[in-house]
Every structure is written in C-alpha cells, then in structure tokens.
Amino acid sequence: MRISDRRFALYLMTPAALFLAVFVAYPLFRLVADSFFKISPIAGGPRDFVGFTSEAFTSAGWRTFAYTLVVVTLEFALGLGMALLFTTLGKKSQIWRTVFLYPLMIAPIVAGLLWKFLMIDNFGLIGTLLHQAGILSDPNQIGWLSDPNIVLFSVAIPDIWLTTSFMCLVLFAGLQNIPGDLLEAARLDGARAPALLFRIILPLLRPVIAVALVVRGIDAARAFDTILIQTNGGPQSASETMSLLIYRTMIRFGDPGLASAMGTIYLLAMLAIAFVAVATIWRPGKDN
C-alpha cells in the first residue's frame, strides 16, 4: 500500500511533535496557567487566583537588563575587533584563533569559582597585582564582590571572558562570506577603514549580528550559575538577577505560583526583545 508524500512526512514528524508537546508545550502551558494563582507549597493545597504580583520583580528586572546590556555590548565590541583582526591576518591567525576559543571549553561554574578567587576580598589576586603595580594603595581598596555599586559589573566579567570567543567565532564566520572583491573595489575607490566598516562590512553582517546578539542576549539574561557561585545574589541583592529571583521564589520560599508569574513575564519580555532586535538589526525583507 502506497502512501502520499504528505502523509509520510506527517508520520516522520509525529515523534518529534509528541516530544515537543510533552516536554515543551505542556510545561509552558502549566507555567502560564500557574502564573495566575497563589499555589500552596504543600501537595494538594489550595490554589487562589491573584494575577501577577511581586515585590522584588522590578528591581531584579532592571538589574538583569543592566547586566545583559553590559555583557552583550562588551562581548560584541571585543568579538568584532578580534574577528576583524583574525580576518586581516588570514591563515597566520589559525593558532591565535584556537587559543582564543579555549574559554568556551570551560564550564560556567568553574569560571565563576576561578574569578571568585581572583576578586575575593583579602585574598584576591587582582587586588594584589594592582597594589603591586602601584595602581591601588591597598589590595582591598576595591571590593569587587562586596561593593553593591560595582558587584553587578564584577560578576559580569566571567561571562564576558567565557563567551567573547563565541561572539568572535560567529562574526568571523560572517566575515568570511563578505566578497573580497567588494572590499577591494571600495578600497580602490578611496574608502578608508571607518567607511569600509560602517558602510559595507556591518550592513552586510546584519543577519549575523542579529542572530549573535539575540542568542547571547537571551543567554546573558538568564545568567545564573556564575552569579550564584560568586555572590549568591548579594551583597544586599545587588547582583540578584531574574533567574536567581525565580529560583529563590520557587525553591527557597516555596511559591510556585509567583515563580510561574515571574517566569511568564520574563519569557514574554525575552520574546519581545528578540523580535525587536531581529526587526531593527536584521530588517528581513529590506535591501538597505
């Protein structure tokens, strides 16, 4: 008995569709549904409809936004600079490209521990080196992980160190698809380096840049392990991001309804930002 190509394709997609329905669609539906209720931490307890309520949500949201903005901006700037350098060097950069990608092989929790020991008060190597270089009068002059005013930037350093190489790798791959003849013609017409970068290279890299920024933005916005191991959200909740807040609300305080509400708003915010980034940077369907 012969079957049509369409039915055969449906048969092939059925296992994947069932998997997504059970492990993606259903948990997402439960997340949204539970977000409207205050749920008792005791199994079988009452469920009271309360809508969206949270006290620390706004401050954690702003911290997450600031953290993501710092991480993605610095990673993009450093990654683009290194990608341009590797492209200019050509085959001479093969060894340096390999070395530059080493941080990608390190687990985030290991990176968090490493940088915690580098920046911790009293024993931090960074403070000691800056003191010996004469930059600081006291090794503990800067409380990298204890000063609420700078701790959010401090916990971002391991993330930047880990994934700048990813940004560089994506942008470097995009640069390989830019026709060399086009750049050479622009140079012959008298275009200087800034004009080549902002009028030719970056416009042609729009799809790649959009993908890189969206992927890294979502990944940075859900930062959890590196911050947890360094400061556990402190001091004074100055480094508590949305992921940490949702985790504490669910695990420590036993409030799955509130955690679901936060997760739902968090998800919708990430989808909206990703859509805006693709629409403004990539601008699919537009030639210029």
Buried (B, 14 or more C-beta within 10 A) or exposed (E): EEEEEEEEEEEEEEEEEEEEEEEEEEEEEEBBEBBBBBBBEEEEEEBEEBEEEBEBBEEBBEBBBBBBBBBBEBBBEBBBEBBBBBBEEEEEBEEEBEEBEEBEEEEBBBBBBBBBEBBBBEEBEBBBEBBEEEEBEEBBEBBBBBBEEBBBBBBBBBBBBBBBBBBBBBBBEBBEEBEEEEBEEBEEEEBEEEBBBEEBBEEBBBBBBBBBBBBBBBBBBBBBBBBBBBBEBBBEBBBBBBBBBBBBBBEEEEBBBBBBBBBBBBBEBBEEBBEEBBEEBBBEEEEE
